[in-house]
Amino acid sequence: MGVAIKYNPGSIIYILKNIFLLIILISLFSCTPTTTDTIKKKQDIIKIDEKKEEQVDEIILKKEVVRVPIKKKPDNKIINFNEMTKVLVFLSNDQLLSSLFYEVFLANIQEYQNLTNIVFVYSFKEIKEPLNNTLIIGPTSSEDLSLLPEKLGLNTFVLSLSNDYSQMEKFADNEIIFIPNSPYLHIEKLQKYIENSDSIGVLYKQNDYGLKVYNHYKKIYPLNYTKSSSFGESAIDLELSVNLLGNLDELDKVIIIDDTYSYKDLIGYLATDKKTYPLENIYLIDNFLEQRNNSENYYESINRSNLSTIDLSILKEPHREYFFKQSVELSLMIADKIFQNKTPFIIEHKNLGNLIIENQMINYPIIFD
């Protein structure tokens, strides 16, 4: 007896639906691990980045905490002049100063029989090893002088030909003497002229010279009531610098620190609506830039740093050159005394008189007139 098979389209569709659903589920489950791994990797990367950021933050904090040590003035050294074996003359590449040095050196060296082993250098590159048992004459520039301590070894002494007294803190008290006629000394010599003043105005040149000398002024006179301002070259700048001093009538004295000719224009602005500031109350620290016989009459009444032993107005050569040559001669005199084992702190000079070395620089007879 045969069995009749009846075609049922609904059941076939049902079966196909189940198969399709099964395929979808299988594909989903097969993809799940990949997604999970990706998420985990992203989380790990985030954690690593966070750790790196924390480490960077720690480094930054550590850098911020680190303090730069303040360099202290070196302690006094053990110096034995008897064991010094040579003289090192440290000049710069400045042709004018070098020629002036040789001019004095050749004219006078025969008088100093004790100065025999002399070596000339012009650059730090020539000094390969630390200097030992050496008397150093120079250098002439402030920049070279600031680098000199790193070249000093045992038993050295410096006769500086730079007038930058601010470099003093890099040397021990007993290892250097400043020979040039320094504007820092001129500031110290002002004391008897301004000690009774209640208020002082200071105008200083807007350059390295002006700032350093003004800082020395503040160090020497911390208790004086001072109004200060720096000045440049232009008319607007000069006028503004004077205005910043306030009421000029309230100032007993005005000090100008300038190693250029700008002070001549500056003085024209030292006036009020009623009167010109008294020229006799102005003191100029000019580092002997110009010859006095070339100064115009209008500026001659200003109190300028001068020498009590020499009339600068009759000198025929520029003052800076004159004083540099005197410094060279003095350095040779002091060096000769050192090699004779004599005390080099009192010098008898034919033009400048008896000079005493105080506070590591020569005490020139500076006056203001």
C-alpha positions in Angstrom: 0.0 0.0 0.0 1.7 3.3 -1.1 2.2 6.3 1.1 1.2 9.7 -0.3 3.7 12.5 0.3 2.1 15.9 0.6 4.1 19.0 -0.4 4.1 21.6 2.6 5.9 24.9 1.6 5.5 26.3 5.2 7.7 23.7 6.8 10.5 24.2 4.2 10.5 28.0 4.9 10.6 27.2 8.6 13.6 24.9 8.2 15.5 27.5 6.0 14.8 30.2 8.7 16.4 28.1 11.4 19.4 27.3 9.2 19.9 31.0 8.4 19.6 31.9 12.1 22.1 29.2 13.0 24.6 30.6 10.5 24.2 34.2 11.9 24.8 33.0 15.5 27.9 31.0 14.5 29.4 34.1 12.7 28.7 36.3 15.7 30.3 34.0 18.2 33.3 33.5 15.9 33.8 37.3 15.8 33.4 38.0 19.6 37.0 37.1 20.7 38.5 39.5 18.1 36.4 42.4 19.4 37.3 41.6 23.0 41.0 41.4 22.2 40.8 44.8 20.5 39.1 46.4 23.5 41.7 44.9 25.8 44.5 46.1 23.6 43.1 49.6 23.6 42.7 49.5 27.4 46.3 48.3 27.8 47.5 51.2 25.5 45.6 53.7 27.5 47.1 52.4 30.7 50.6 52.5 29.2 50.0 56.1 28.0 48.8 57.1 31.5 51.9 55.6 33.1 54.1 57.5 30.6 52.3 60.7 31.4 52.8 60.1 35.1 56.5 59.5 34.5 56.8 62.7 32.5 55.0 64.6 35.2 57.4 63.2 37.8 60.4 64.2 35.7 58.9 67.7 35.2 58.3 68.0 39.0 61.8 66.8 39.7 63.2 69.4 37.3 61.2 72.1 38.9 62.5 71.1 42.4 66.1 71.2 41.3 67.8 74.5 42.4 70.8 76.0 40.7 73.5 76.4 43.3 74.7 79.9 43.9 78.4 80.2 43.1 80.2 81.5 46.1 83.3 83.6 46.1 86.4 81.3 46.3 88.2 81.0 49.6 91.7 82.5 49.9 94.4 80.3 48.3 97.9 79.3 49.4 100.2 81.5 47.3 103.9 81.4 47.4 105.5 84.0 45.1 109.0 82.4 45.6 107.8 79.3 43.7 106.4 81.1 40.7 108.5 80.3 37.6 107.0 82.3 34.8 105.0 85.4 33.7 102.1 84.9 31.3 100.9 88.0 29.5 97.3 87.4 28.4 96.3 90.0 25.8 93.2 90.0 23.6 92.8 90.3 19.9 92.3 94.0 20.3 95.0 95.5 18.1 95.0 98.9 19.8 95.5 97.5 23.3 98.1 95.0 22.2 100.1 97.7 20.4 99.9 100.0 23.5 101.1 97.1 25.7 104.1 96.4 23.5 104.9 100.1 23.3 105.2 100.3 27.1 106.7 96.8 27.4 109.6 97.3 25.0 110.3 100.8 26.4 110.5 99.6 30.0 111.3 95.9 30.2 115.1 96.5 30.5 114.4 98.1 33.9 112.8 94.9 35.3 115.7 92.3 35.3 113.6 89.8 37.3 111.0 89.4 34.6 112.8 86.9 32.4 110.5 83.9 31.6 107.6 85.7 29.8 105.0 84.0 27.6 102.5 85.9 25.5 99.0 84.5 24.7 96.0 86.0 22.9 93.3 83.3 23.3 92.1 80.7 25.7 92.7 78.1 22.9 96.4 78.6 23.5 96.1 77.6 27.2 95.9 73.8 27.0 96.4 72.9 30.6 95.7 74.5 34.0 98.2 77.2 34.9 100.5 76.5 37.9 103.2 78.6 39.6 102.4 81.5 37.2 102.0 85.3 37.5 99.4 86.4 35.0 99.3 89.9 33.5 95.9 90.5 31.9 93.5 89.7 30.3 92.4 93.0 28.9 88.7 92.1 28.2 85.9 91.5 30.6 84.8 88.4 28.8 88.3 86.8 29.0 88.5 87.7 32.6 85.2 86.0 33.4 86.6 82.7 31.9 90.0 82.9 33.4 89.2 81.1 36.8 88.7 77.8 35.0 92.3 77.9 33.7 93.9 78.6 37.0 95.7 75.8 38.8 98.0 75.9 41.8 99.9 79.0 43.0 98.7 81.6 40.5 98.3 85.4 40.9 96.5 87.8 38.5 97.3 91.4 37.7 94.2 92.2 35.7 94.2 94.7 32.9 90.4 94.8 32.7 88.5 97.5 34.5 85.4 95.3 35.1 85.5 95.1 38.9 82.2 93.1 38.8 84.3 90.0 38.0 85.9 90.2 41.4 83.5 87.6 42.9 84.9 84.9 40.7 88.3 85.2 42.3 89.7 84.7 45.8 90.6 87.8 47.7 94.3 87.2 47.7 94.7 86.1 44.0 93.9 89.2 41.9 94.6 93.0 41.7 92.8 95.3 39.3 95.3 97.6 37.8 93.2 100.0 35.5 91.7 103.2 36.7 88.3 101.6 37.2 84.9 103.5 37.2 84.0 101.3 40.2 86.6 103.2 42.2 85.2 106.5 41.0 81.8 105.5 42.4 83.4 104.8 45.8 85.2 108.1 45.7 81.8 109.9 45.4 81.1 109.3 49.1 82.4 112.6 50.4 80.5 114.5 47.7 77.1 112.9 48.3 77.1 111.7 51.9 75.0 114.7 53.1 72.4 114.4 50.3 68.9 113.4 51.1 67.9 112.4 47.6 69.9 111.4 44.6 69.0 110.8 41.0 71.1 108.3 39.0 70.9 108.2 35.2 73.0 105.3 33.7 73.7 104.3 30.1 71.5 101.5 28.7 74.5 99.1 28.1 76.6 96.7 30.0 78.9 99.3 31.3 76.1 101.5 32.7 74.2 98.6 34.4 77.3 97.1 36.0 78.6 100.4 37.4 75.1 101.3 38.6 74.8 98.0 40.4 78.1 98.8 42.1 76.6 102.1 43.2 73.6 100.4 44.8 76.0 98.1 46.6 78.1 100.9 48.0 75.2 103.2 48.9 72.3 101.0 49.9 70.9 103.6 52.4 70.8 106.6 50.1 67.4 107.5 48.8 67.9 107.1 45.1 65.7 107.4 42.0 67.2 105.9 38.9 66.6 105.5 35.2 68.5 104.1 32.2 68.8 106.1 29.0 69.5 105.3 25.4 70.3 107.4 22.3 67.1 108.8 20.9 65.6 112.2 22.0 62.4 110.5 23.1 64.3 108.0 25.2 66.4 110.7 26.8 63.4 112.8 27.7 61.5 109.8 29.1 64.5 108.7 31.3 64.7 112.2 32.9 60.9 112.3 33.4 61.1 109.0 35.3 63.2 110.7 37.9 60.2 112.8 38.9 60.5 116.3 40.2 64.1 117.4 39.7 63.8 120.1 42.3 63.6 117.3 44.9 67.0 115.9 44.0 70.1 117.2 45.8 72.5 115.6 43.3 72.3 113.9 39.9 74.9 111.2 38.9 75.3 110.3 35.3 77.1 107.0 34.4 78.1 107.0 30.7 81.0 105.7 28.7 79.7 107.4 25.5 78.9 111.0 24.5 75.2 110.6 25.1 75.4 112.6 28.4 75.8 115.8 26.4 72.3 115.4 24.9 70.9 114.1 28.2 71.9 117.2 30.2 69.7 119.3 27.9 66.7 117.5 29.3 67.7 118.1 32.9 65.4 121.0 33.3 62.0 122.0 34.6 59.6 124.6 33.3 61.2 127.2 35.5 64.9 126.4 35.4 67.7 124.2 34.3 69.0 121.8 36.8 72.2 123.2 38.4 75.2 121.8 36.5 77.4 122.0 39.6 75.2 119.4 41.2 75.8 116.9 38.4 78.5 114.2 38.8 79.7 112.4 35.7 81.3 108.9 35.7 82.6 108.8 32.2 85.6 106.4 32.4 87.8 109.1 30.9 86.3 108.8 27.4 87.3 112.2 26.1 90.1 114.7 26.6 89.1 117.6 28.8 90.6 120.2 26.5 88.2 119.2 23.8 85.1 119.6 26.1 82.9 122.5 25.4 82.6 125.2 28.0 79.0 124.3 28.7 80.1 120.9 30.1 83.2 122.0 32.0 81.1 123.0 35.0 80.0 119.4 35.5 81.8 117.5 38.2 83.8 114.8 36.4 86.1 112.1 37.8 89.6 113.5 37.6 93.1 113.0 39.1 94.5 115.2 41.8 98.1 114.6 40.6 97.6 115.3 36.9 95.9 118.0 34.9 94.1 115.9 32.3 93.3 119.0 30.2 96.9 119.3 29.1 97.4 115.7 27.9 97.9 115.4 24.2 96.8 111.7 23.9 93.4 110.2 24.5 92.8 109.6 28.2 91.8 105.9 27.8 95.0 105.2 26.0 97.0 107.2 28.6 95.5 105.3 31.5 95.9 101.9 29.8 99.6 102.5 29.3 99.9 103.6 33.0 98.2 100.3 33.9 100.7 98.3 31.8 103.6 100.1 33.5 102.2 99.5 36.9 101.6 95.8 36.2 105.3 95.4 35.3 106.3 97.3 38.4 104.2 95.0 40.6 105.3 91.9 38.9 109.0 92.9 39.3 108.4 93.4 43.1 106.7 90.1 43.4 109.7 88.3 41.8 112.0 90.2 44.2 109.9 88.9 47.1 109.0 92.4 48.0 105.6 93.6 49.3 103.7 94.8 46.1 101.0 96.8 47.9 102.7 100.3 47.9 103.8 101.6 44.5 105.8 104.7 43.8 104.8 106.0 40.4 106.5 108.9 38.7 103.3 110.5 37.4 100.6 109.2 39.7 102.4 109.5 43.0 102.4 106.9 45.8 99.7 104.4 45.2 98.2 101.9 47.7 96.5 98.7 46.8 93.2 98.4 48.7 90.2 96.1 48.2 92.1 94.3 45.4 92.5 97.4 43.2 94.8 100.4 43.0 93.6 103.4 45.0 94.1 106.1 42.4 93.9 109.8 43.6 90.4 110.4 42.1 88.7 113.7 42.7 85.6 115.3 41.1 86.0 118.8 39.7 
